[in-house]
Amino acid sequence: MAKRAAGKPTRSGIDALVDKGFTVKQIAEIYQCSVNTIATIKSRKPQGWREDGEFRNPIKPEEIEAARQVPEGTRIEVDNLRKAKPGDGMSWGVREESQIVKKYPHIVLLANGMTVDYAEVAMQMREEKEAACL
């Protein structure tokens, strides 16, 4: 383990340690502070960090751009919160497949009347590739 870093953690200092391959948990130990402190300095929400000190797998801008290129008529699965599971009074909705009818700059209109953003479409593309979507 590395020695204690001098002074308070800075964004550039943290970035340098990340580039060297240290995890956020290890960086927090070096600076003797919490993982949430490191997350705040990195200008990310602390809720995004897992207990092991790694950041969750965010959707990247190139994935959003790829989602914008999906043609109309593509089928995706979404959670429809308007429908309840039969016989379940406390249902969180059902997962159903729907087709993209119209694309707008920030959202997509589906055949079932719902709208989703391009981040949801990108998540569906990840699931098709069986990529991690935490």
Protein Blocks (a to p, Z undefined) as FASTA:
>chain_A
ZZddehjddfklmmmmmmnopafklmmmmnopafklmmmmnopafklpcfkopacddddf
klmmmmmmpcghiacddddfkbccehiakbgbjadddddfbdcfkbccdfkopacdfklm
mmmmmmmnopacZZ
